[in-house]
């Protein structure tokens, strides 16, 4: 079963970047996220959208 909501560490692992870079992407609003209490979460859809956007930018 696929997880619909990911932690910062899970996103970092999937993208092959550091957790600090994930936080930078969130701060710059390149990667959408939300908070549940004090925990930051990122939807799989937001990760997919980020990858699609970056792929399109690189192809242009």
mmJSON file of the N, C-alpha and C atoms, coordinates in Angstrom:
{"data_MODEL":{"atom_site":{
"group_PDB":["ATOM","ATOM","ATOM","ATOM","ATOM","ATOM","ATOM","ATOM","ATOM","ATOM","ATOM","ATOM","ATOM","ATOM","ATOM","ATOM","ATOM","ATOM","ATOM","ATOM","ATOM","ATOM","ATOM","ATOM","ATOM","ATOM","ATOM","ATOM","ATOM","ATOM","ATOM","ATOM","ATOM","ATOM","ATOM","ATOM","ATOM","ATOM","ATOM","ATOM","ATOM","ATOM","ATOM","ATOM","ATOM","ATOM","ATOM","ATOM","ATOM","ATOM","ATOM","ATOM","ATOM","ATOM","ATOM","ATOM","ATOM","ATOM","ATOM","ATOM","ATOM","ATOM","ATOM","ATOM","ATOM","ATOM","ATOM","ATOM","ATOM","ATOM","ATOM","ATOM","ATOM","ATOM","ATOM","ATOM","ATOM","ATOM","ATOM","ATOM","ATOM","ATOM","ATOM","ATOM","ATOM","ATOM","ATOM","ATOM","ATOM","ATOM","ATOM","ATOM","ATOM","ATOM","ATOM","ATOM","ATOM","ATOM","ATOM","ATOM","ATOM","ATOM","ATOM","ATOM","ATOM","ATOM","ATOM","ATOM","ATOM","ATOM","ATOM","ATOM","ATOM","ATOM","ATOM","ATOM","ATOM","ATOM","ATOM","ATOM","ATOM","ATOM","ATOM","ATOM","ATOM","ATOM","ATOM","ATOM","ATOM","ATOM","ATOM","ATOM","ATOM","ATOM","ATOM","ATOM","ATOM","ATOM","ATOM","ATOM","ATOM","ATOM","ATOM","ATOM","ATOM","ATOM","ATOM","ATOM","ATOM","ATOM","ATOM","ATOM","ATOM","ATOM","ATOM","ATOM","ATOM","ATOM","ATOM","ATOM","ATOM","ATOM","ATOM","ATOM","ATOM","ATOM","ATOM","ATOM","ATOM","ATOM","ATOM","ATOM","ATOM","ATOM","ATOM","ATOM","ATOM","ATOM","ATOM","ATOM"],
"id":[1,2,3,4,5,6,7,8,9,10,11,12,13,14,15,16,17,18,19,20,21,22,23,24,25,26,27,28,29,30,31,32,33,34,35,36,37,38,39,40,41,42,43,44,45,46,47,48,49,50,51,52,53,54,55,56,57,58,59,60,61,62,63,64,65,66,67,68,69,70,71,72,73,74,75,76,77,78,79,80,81,82,83,84,85,86,87,88,89,90,91,92,93,94,95,96,97,98,99,100,101,102,103,104,105,106,107,108,109,110,111,112,113,114,115,116,117,118,119,120,121,122,123,124,125,126,127,128,129,130,131,132,133,134,135,136,137,138,139,140,141,142,143,144,145,146,147,148,149,150,151,152,153,154,155,156,157,158,159,160,161,162,163,164,165,166,167,168,169,170,171,172,173,174,175,176,177,178,179,180],
"type_symbol":["N","C","C","N","C","C","N","C","C","N","C","C","N","C","C","N","C","C","N","C","C","N","C","C","N","C","C","N","C","C","N","C","C","N","C","C","N","C","C","N","C","C","N","C","C","N","C","C","N","C","C","N","C","C","N","C","C","N","C","C","N","C","C","N","C","C","N","C","C","N","C","C","N","C","C","N","C","C","N","C","C","N","C","C","N","C","C","N","C","C","N","C","C","N","C","C","N","C","C","N","C","C","N","C","C","N","C","C","N","C","C","N","C","C","N","C","C","N","C","C","N","C","C","N","C","C","N","C","C","N","C","C","N","C","C","N","C","C","N","C","C","N","C","C","N","C","C","N","C","C","N","C","C","N","C","C","N","C","C","N","C","C","N","C","C","N","C","C","N","C","C","N","C","C","N","C","C","N","C","C"],
"label_atom_id":["N","CA","C","N","CA","C","N","CA","C","N","CA","C","N","CA","C","N","CA","C","N","CA","C","N","CA","C","N","CA","C","N","CA","C","N","CA","C","N","CA","C","N","CA","C","N","CA","C","N","CA","C","N","CA","C","N","CA","C","N","CA","C","N","CA","C","N","CA","C","N","CA","C","N","CA","C","N","CA","C","N","CA","C","N","CA","C","N","CA","C","N","CA","C","N","CA","C","N","CA","C","N","CA","C","N","CA","C","N","CA","C","N","CA","C","N","CA","C","N","CA","C","N","CA","C","N","CA","C","N","CA","C","N","CA","C","N","CA","C","N","CA","C","N","CA","C","N","CA","C","N","CA","C","N","CA","C","N","CA","C","N","CA","C","N","CA","C","N","CA","C","N","CA","C","N","CA","C","N","CA","C","N","CA","C","N","CA","C","N","CA","C","N","CA","C","N","CA","C","N","CA","C","N","CA","C","N","CA","C"],
"label_alt_id":[null,null,null,null,null,null,null,null,null,null,null,null,null,null,null,null,null,null,null,null,null,null,null,null,null,null,null,null,null,null,null,null,null,null,null,null,null,null,null,null,null,null,null,null,null,null,null,null,null,null,null,null,null,null,null,null,null,null,null,null,null,null,null,null,null,null,null,null,null,null,null,null,null,null,null,null,null,null,null,null,null,null,null,null,null,null,null,null,null,null,null,null,null,null,null,null,null,null,null,null,null,null,null,null,null,null,null,null,null,null,null,null,null,null,null,null,null,null,null,null,null,null,null,null,null,null,null,null,null,null,null,null,null,null,null,null,null,null,null,null,null,null,null,null,null,null,null,null,null,null,null,null,null,null,null,null,null,null,null,null,null,null,null,null,null,null,null,null,null,null,null,null,null,null,null,null,null,null,null,null],
"label_comp_id":["UNK","UNK","UNK","UNK","UNK","UNK","UNK","UNK","UNK","UNK","UNK","UNK","UNK","UNK","UNK","UNK","UNK","UNK","UNK","UNK","UNK","UNK","UNK","UNK","UNK","UNK","UNK","UNK","UNK","UNK","UNK","UNK","UNK","UNK","UNK","UNK","UNK","UNK","UNK","UNK","UNK","UNK","UNK","UNK","UNK","UNK","UNK","UNK","UNK","UNK","UNK","UNK","UNK","UNK","UNK","UNK","UNK","UNK","UNK","UNK","UNK","UNK","UNK","UNK","UNK","UNK","UNK","UNK","UNK","UNK","UNK","UNK","UNK","UNK","UNK","UNK","UNK","UNK","UNK","UNK","UNK","UNK","UNK","UNK","UNK","UNK","UNK","UNK","UNK","UNK","UNK","UNK","UNK","UNK","UNK","UNK","UNK","UNK","UNK","UNK","UNK","UNK","UNK","UNK","UNK","UNK","UNK","UNK","UNK","UNK","UNK","UNK","UNK","UNK","UNK","UNK","UNK","UNK","UNK","UNK","UNK","UNK","UNK","UNK","UNK","UNK","UNK","UNK","UNK","UNK","UNK","UNK","UNK","UNK","UNK","UNK","UNK","UNK","UNK","UNK","UNK","UNK","UNK","UNK","UNK","UNK","UNK","UNK","UNK","UNK","UNK","UNK","UNK","UNK","UNK","UNK","UNK","UNK","UNK","UNK","UNK","UNK","UNK","UNK","UNK","UNK","UNK","UNK","UNK","UNK","UNK","UNK","UNK","UNK","UNK","UNK","UNK","UNK","UNK","UNK"],
"label_asym_id":["A","A","A","A","A","A","A","A","A","A","A","A","A","A","A","A","A","A","A","A","A","A","A","A","A","A","A","A","A","A","A","A","A","A","A","A","A","A","A","A","A","A","A","A","A","A","A","A","A","A","A","A","A","A","A","A","A","A","A","A","A","A","A","A","A","A","A","A","A","A","A","A","A","A","A","A","A","A","A","A","A","A","A","A","A","A","A","A","A","A","A","A","A","A","A","A","A","A","A","A","A","A","A","A","A","A","A","A","A","A","A","A","A","A","A","A","A","A","A","A","A","A","A","A","A","A","A","A","A","A","A","A","A","A","A","A","A","A","A","A","A","A","A","A","A","A","A","A","A","A","A","A","A","A","A","A","A","A","A","A","A","A","A","A","A","A","A","A","A","A","A","A","A","A","A","A","A","A","A","A"],
"label_entity_id":["1","1","1","1","1","1","1","1","1","1","1","1","1","1","1","1","1","1","1","1","1","1","1","1","1","1","1","1","1","1","1","1","1","1","1","1","1","1","1","1","1","1","1","1","1","1","1","1","1","1","1","1","1","1","1","1","1","1","1","1","1","1","1","1","1","1","1","1","1","1","1","1","1","1","1","1","1","1","1","1","1","1","1","1","1","1","1","1","1","1","1","1","1","1","1","1","1","1","1","1","1","1","1","1","1","1","1","1","1","1","1","1","1","1","1","1","1","1","1","1","1","1","1","1","1","1","1","1","1","1","1","1","1","1","1","1","1","1","1","1","1","1","1","1","1","1","1","1","1","1","1","1","1","1","1","1","1","1","1","1","1","1","1","1","1","1","1","1","1","1","1","1","1","1","1","1","1","1","1","1"],
"label_seq_id":[1,1,1,2,2,2,3,3,3,4,4,4,5,5,5,6,6,6,7,7,7,8,8,8,9,9,9,10,10,10,11,11,11,12,12,12,13,13,13,14,14,14,15,15,15,16,16,16,17,17,17,18,18,18,19,19,19,20,20,20,21,21,21,22,22,22,23,23,23,24,24,24,25,25,25,26,26,26,27,27,27,28,28,28,29,29,29,30,30,30,31,31,31,32,32,32,33,33,33,34,34,34,35,35,35,36,36,36,37,37,37,38,38,38,39,39,39,40,40,40,41,41,41,42,42,42,43,43,43,44,44,44,45,45,45,46,46,46,47,47,47,48,48,48,49,49,49,50,50,50,51,51,51,52,52,52,53,53,53,54,54,54,55,55,55,56,56,56,57,57,57,58,58,58,59,59,59,60,60,60],
"pdbx_PDB_ins_code":[null,null,null,null,null,null,null,null,null,null,null,null,null,null,null,null,null,null,null,null,null,null,null,null,null,null,null,null,null,null,null,null,null,null,null,null,null,null,null,null,null,null,null,null,null,null,null,null,null,null,null,null,null,null,null,null,null,null,null,null,null,null,null,null,null,null,null,null,null,null,null,null,null,null,null,null,null,null,null,null,null,null,null,null,null,null,null,null,null,null,null,null,null,null,null,null,null,null,null,null,null,null,null,null,null,null,null,null,null,null,null,null,null,null,null,null,null,null,null,null,null,null,null,null,null,null,null,null,null,null,null,null,null,null,null,null,null,null,null,null,null,null,null,null,null,null,null,null,null,null,null,null,null,null,null,null,null,null,null,null,null,null,null,null,null,null,null,null,null,null,null,null,null,null,null,null,null,null,null,null],
"Cartn_x":[0.838,0.0,0.888,0.55,1.33,0.887,1.863,1.574,1.205,0.101,-0.35,0.332,0.836,1.467,2.853,3.855,5.242,5.869,6.873,7.657,8.754,9.404,10.516,11.623,11.928,12.97,12.613,11.346,10.923,11.052,10.689,10.811,12.289,13.13,14.567,15.112,14.709,15.15,14.666,13.426,12.859,13.527,13.854,14.465,15.991,16.555,18.004,18.702,18.061,18.618,18.604,19.212,19.234,17.9,17.662,16.431,16.447,17.647,17.754,17.329,17.663,17.244,15.72,15.123,13.657,13.055,13.616,13.122,13.301,14.413,14.625,13.538,13.193,12.154,10.796,10.532,9.28,9.247,10.354,10.419,10.252,10.809,10.711,9.396,8.575,7.263,7.331,8.482,8.602,7.967,7.904,7.331,6.252,5.03,3.917,3.973,3.548,3.521,2.464,2.254,1.33,1.796,1.25,1.622,0.456,0.798,-0.133,0.494,-0.063,0.581,1.912,2.998,4.334,5.045,4.378,4.995,4.71,5.747,5.625,5.381,4.392,4.067,3.951,4.273,4.225,3.417,2.456,1.663,2.463,2.166,2.822,2.504,1.317,0.932,1.845,2.205,3.093,4.479,4.947,6.249,6.187,5.123,4.951,4.893,4.146,4.046,5.412,6.19,7.524,8.415,8.381,9.196,8.766,7.469,6.959,7.388,7.275,7.668,9.148,9.974,11.419,11.779,11.103,11.353,11.0,9.872,9.457,10.441,10.914,11.871,13.188,13.636,14.889,14.776,13.573,13.36,13.256,12.91,12.713,14.016],
"Cartn_y":[-1.18,0.0,1.252,2.214,3.429,4.46,5.136,6.188,7.465,8.089,9.31,10.547,10.454,11.589,11.153,11.978,11.63,12.612,12.137,13.005,13.671,14.649,15.325,14.31,13.426,12.423,11.468,11.072,10.187,10.871,12.142,12.896,13.029,13.329,13.445,12.143,11.015,9.71,9.473,9.783,9.566,10.425,11.677,12.588,12.494,11.802,11.664,12.959,13.742,15.012,15.026,16.043,16.136,16.656,16.41,16.91,18.434,19.038,20.497,21.082,20.374,20.833,20.737,19.707,19.592,20.798,21.166,22.338,23.611,23.719,24.872,24.933,23.775,23.719,24.116,23.719,24.084,25.587,26.124,27.563,28.409,27.944,28.698,28.42,27.577,27.208,26.46,25.839,24.974,23.618,23.254,21.983,22.267,21.886,22.122,21.212,21.734,20.939,21.504,20.806,21.26,20.714,21.27,20.833,20.126,19.093,18.424,18.583,19.502,19.849,20.506,19.917,20.436,19.67,18.68,17.826,18.328,18.452,18.874,17.635,17.703,16.581,17.068,16.18,16.481,15.372,15.756,14.739,14.162,12.921,12.307,13.094,13.679,14.484,15.704,16.333,17.491,17.092,15.925,15.434,15.164,14.521,14.233,15.524,16.522,17.811,18.489,18.428,19.029,18.355,17.033,16.293,16.621,16.679,17.002,18.398,19.363,20.734,20.827,20.19,20.217,19.53,18.442,17.726,18.596,19.291,20.194,21.345,21.902,23.011,22.572,21.386,20.887,20.58,20.179,19.838,21.087,22.198,23.436,24.098],
"Cartn_z":[0.0,0.0,0.0,-0.825,-0.96,0.077,0.659,1.626,0.886,1.254,0.589,1.161,2.392,3.056,3.521,3.219,3.51,4.493,5.213,6.084,5.257,5.829,5.164,4.846,5.79,5.571,4.43,4.342,3.263,1.906,1.843,0.591,0.216,1.186,0.926,0.351,0.916,0.409,-1.012,-1.284,-2.622,-3.678,-3.311,-4.277,-4.301,-3.319,-3.253,-2.883,-2.007,-1.546,-0.021,0.554,2.016,2.534,3.801,4.42,4.471,4.54,4.548,3.21,2.114,0.794,0.665,1.25,1.247,1.963,3.107,3.833,3.002,2.268,1.383,0.305,-0.276,-1.306,-0.73,0.502,1.161,1.422,1.952,2.245,0.988,-0.127,-1.376,-2.106,-1.521,-2.066,-3.388,-3.661,-4.83,-4.556,-3.286,-2.862,-1.824,-2.139,-1.227,-0.017,1.121,2.349,3.291,4.376,5.411,6.747,7.812,9.151,9.822,10.556,11.456,12.831,13.6,14.866,14.575,15.088,14.826,13.722,13.141,12.134,10.722,9.914,8.519,7.665,6.782,5.901,4.462,3.521,2.095,1.427,0.61,-0.083,-1.241,-1.594,-2.744,-4.01,-4.071,-5.236,-5.359,-4.233,-4.264,-4.752,-4.338,-4.806,-6.304,-6.749,-8.175,-8.983,-8.492,-9.178,-9.271,-8.197,-8.197,-9.244,-9.277,-10.242,-11.665,-11.917,-13.251,-13.677,-12.771,-13.068,-13.401,-12.592,-12.824,-14.134,-14.459,-15.702,-16.898,-16.826,-17.906,-18.055,-16.934,-16.985,-17.61,-17.306,-17.845,-19.336,-19.766,-21.174,-22.045,-21.451,-22.232,-22.618],
"occupancy":[1.0,1.0,1.0,1.0,1.0,1.0,1.0,1.0,1.0,1.0,1.0,1.0,1.0,1.0,1.0,1.0,1.0,1.0,1.0,1.0,1.0,1.0,1.0,1.0,1.0,1.0,1.0,1.0,1.0,1.0,1.0,1.0,1.0,1.0,1.0,1.0,1.0,1.0,1.0,1.0,1.0,1.0,1.0,1.0,1.0,1.0,1.0,1.0,1.0,1.0,1.0,1.0,1.0,1.0,1.0,1.0,1.0,1.0,1.0,1.0,1.0,1.0,1.0,1.0,1.0,1.0,1.0,1.0,1.0,1.0,1.0,1.0,1.0,1.0,1.0,1.0,1.0,1.0,1.0,1.0,1.0,1.0,1.0,1.0,1.0,1.0,1.0,1.0,1.0,1.0,1.0,1.0,1.0,1.0,1.0,1.0,1.0,1.0,1.0,1.0,1.0,1.0,1.0,1.0,1.0,1.0,1.0,1.0,1.0,1.0,1.0,1.0,1.0,1.0,1.0,1.0,1.0,1.0,1.0,1.0,1.0,1.0,1.0,1.0,1.0,1.0,1.0,1.0,1.0,1.0,1.0,1.0,1.0,1.0,1.0,1.0,1.0,1.0,1.0,1.0,1.0,1.0,1.0,1.0,1.0,1.0,1.0,1.0,1.0,1.0,1.0,1.0,1.0,1.0,1.0,1.0,1.0,1.0,1.0,1.0,1.0,1.0,1.0,1.0,1.0,1.0,1.0,1.0,1.0,1.0,1.0,1.0,1.0,1.0,1.0,1.0,1.0,1.0,1.0,1.0],
"B_iso_or_equiv":[0.0,0.0,0.0,0.0,0.0,0.0,0.0,0.0,0.0,0.0,0.0,0.0,0.0,0.0,0.0,0.0,0.0,0.0,0.0,0.0,0.0,0.0,0.0,0.0,0.0,0.0,0.0,0.0,0.0,0.0,0.0,0.0,0.0,0.0,0.0,0.0,0.0,0.0,0.0,0.0,0.0,0.0,0.0,0.0,0.0,0.0,0.0,0.0,0.0,0.0,0.0,0.0,0.0,0.0,0.0,0.0,0.0,0.0,0.0,0.0,0.0,0.0,0.0,0.0,0.0,0.0,0.0,0.0,0.0,0.0,0.0,0.0,0.0,0.0,0.0,0.0,0.0,0.0,0.0,0.0,0.0,0.0,0.0,0.0,0.0,0.0,0.0,0.0,0.0,0.0,0.0,0.0,0.0,0.0,0.0,0.0,0.0,0.0,0.0,0.0,0.0,0.0,0.0,0.0,0.0,0.0,0.0,0.0,0.0,0.0,0.0,0.0,0.0,0.0,0.0,0.0,0.0,0.0,0.0,0.0,0.0,0.0,0.0,0.0,0.0,0.0,0.0,0.0,0.0,0.0,0.0,0.0,0.0,0.0,0.0,0.0,0.0,0.0,0.0,0.0,0.0,0.0,0.0,0.0,0.0,0.0,0.0,0.0,0.0,0.0,0.0,0.0,0.0,0.0,0.0,0.0,0.0,0.0,0.0,0.0,0.0,0.0,0.0,0.0,0.0,0.0,0.0,0.0,0.0,0.0,0.0,0.0,0.0,0.0,0.0,0.0,0.0,0.0,0.0,0.0],
"pdbx_formal_charge":[null,null,null,null,null,null,null,null,null,null,null,null,null,null,null,null,null,null,null,null,null,null,null,null,null,null,null,null,null,null,null,null,null,null,null,null,null,null,null,null,null,null,null,null,null,null,null,null,null,null,null,null,null,null,null,null,null,null,null,null,null,null,null,null,null,null,null,null,null,null,null,null,null,null,null,null,null,null,null,null,null,null,null,null,null,null,null,null,null,null,null,null,null,null,null,null,null,null,null,null,null,null,null,null,null,null,null,null,null,null,null,null,null,null,null,null,null,null,null,null,null,null,null,null,null,null,null,null,null,null,null,null,null,null,null,null,null,null,null,null,null,null,null,null,null,null,null,null,null,null,null,null,null,null,null,null,null,null,null,null,null,null,null,null,null,null,null,null,null,null,null,null,null,null,null,null,null,null,null,null],
"auth_seq_id":[1,1,1,2,2,2,3,3,3,4,4,4,5,5,5,6,6,6,7,7,7,8,8,8,9,9,9,10,10,10,11,11,11,12,12,12,13,13,13,14,14,14,15,15,15,16,16,16,17,17,17,18,18,18,19,19,19,20,20,20,21,21,21,22,22,22,23,23,23,24,24,24,25,25,25,26,26,26,27,27,27,28,28,28,29,29,29,30,30,30,31,31,31,32,32,32,33,33,33,34,34,34,35,35,35,36,36,36,37,37,37,38,38,38,39,39,39,40,40,40,41,41,41,42,42,42,43,43,43,44,44,44,45,45,45,46,46,46,47,47,47,48,48,48,49,49,49,50,50,50,51,51,51,52,52,52,53,53,53,54,54,54,55,55,55,56,56,56,57,57,57,58,58,58,59,59,59,60,60,60],
"auth_comp_id":["UNK","UNK","UNK","UNK","UNK","UNK","UNK","UNK","UNK","UNK","UNK","UNK","UNK","UNK","UNK","UNK","UNK","UNK","UNK","UNK","UNK","UNK","UNK","UNK","UNK","UNK","UNK","UNK","UNK","UNK","UNK","UNK","UNK","UNK","UNK","UNK","UNK","UNK","UNK","UNK","UNK","UNK","UNK","UNK","UNK","UNK","UNK","UNK","UNK","UNK","UNK","UNK","UNK","UNK","UNK","UNK","UNK","UNK","UNK","UNK","UNK","UNK","UNK","UNK","UNK","UNK","UNK","UNK","UNK","UNK","UNK","UNK","UNK","UNK","UNK","UNK","UNK","UNK","UNK","UNK","UNK","UNK","UNK","UNK","UNK","UNK","UNK","UNK","UNK","UNK","UNK","UNK","UNK","UNK","UNK","UNK","UNK","UNK","UNK","UNK","UNK","UNK","UNK","UNK","UNK","UNK","UNK","UNK","UNK","UNK","UNK","UNK","UNK","UNK","UNK","UNK","UNK","UNK","UNK","UNK","UNK","UNK","UNK","UNK","UNK","UNK","UNK","UNK","UNK","UNK","UNK","UNK","UNK","UNK","UNK","UNK","UNK","UNK","UNK","UNK","UNK","UNK","UNK","UNK","UNK","UNK","UNK","UNK","UNK","UNK","UNK","UNK","UNK","UNK","UNK","UNK","UNK","UNK","UNK","UNK","UNK","UNK","UNK","UNK","UNK","UNK","UNK","UNK","UNK","UNK","UNK","UNK","UNK","UNK","UNK","UNK","UNK","UNK","UNK","UNK"],
"auth_asym_id":["A","A","A","A","A","A","A","A","A","A","A","A","A","A","A","A","A","A","A","A","A","A","A","A","A","A","A","A","A","A","A","A","A","A","A","A","A","A","A","A","A","A","A","A","A","A","A","A","A","A","A","A","A","A","A","A","A","A","A","A","A","A","A","A","A","A","A","A","A","A","A","A","A","A","A","A","A","A","A","A","A","A","A","A","A","A","A","A","A","A","A","A","A","A","A","A","A","A","A","A","A","A","A","A","A","A","A","A","A","A","A","A","A","A","A","A","A","A","A","A","A","A","A","A","A","A","A","A","A","A","A","A","A","A","A","A","A","A","A","A","A","A","A","A","A","A","A","A","A","A","A","A","A","A","A","A","A","A","A","A","A","A","A","A","A","A","A","A","A","A","A","A","A","A","A","A","A","A","A","A"],
"auth_atom_id":["N","CA","C","N","CA","C","N","CA","C","N","CA","C","N","CA","C","N","CA","C","N","CA","C","N","CA","C","N","CA","C","N","CA","C","N","CA","C","N","CA","C","N","CA","C","N","CA","C","N","CA","C","N","CA","C","N","CA","C","N","CA","C","N","CA","C","N","CA","C","N","CA","C","N","CA","C","N","CA","C","N","CA","C","N","CA","C","N","CA","C","N","CA","C","N","CA","C","N","CA","C","N","CA","C","N","CA","C","N","CA","C","N","CA","C","N","CA","C","N","CA","C","N","CA","C","N","CA","C","N","CA","C","N","CA","C","N","CA","C","N","CA","C","N","CA","C","N","CA","C","N","CA","C","N","CA","C","N","CA","C","N","CA","C","N","CA","C","N","CA","C","N","CA","C","N","CA","C","N","CA","C","N","CA","C","N","CA","C","N","CA","C","N","CA","C","N","CA","C","N","CA","C","N","CA","C","N","CA","C"],
"pdbx_PDB_model_num":[1,1,1,1,1,1,1,1,1,1,1,1,1,1,1,1,1,1,1,1,1,1,1,1,1,1,1,1,1,1,1,1,1,1,1,1,1,1,1,1,1,1,1,1,1,1,1,1,1,1,1,1,1,1,1,1,1,1,1,1,1,1,1,1,1,1,1,1,1,1,1,1,1,1,1,1,1,1,1,1,1,1,1,1,1,1,1,1,1,1,1,1,1,1,1,1,1,1,1,1,1,1,1,1,1,1,1,1,1,1,1,1,1,1,1,1,1,1,1,1,1,1,1,1,1,1,1,1,1,1,1,1,1,1,1,1,1,1,1,1,1,1,1,1,1,1,1,1,1,1,1,1,1,1,1,1,1,1,1,1,1,1,1,1,1,1,1,1,1,1,1,1,1,1,1,1,1,1,1,1]
}}}
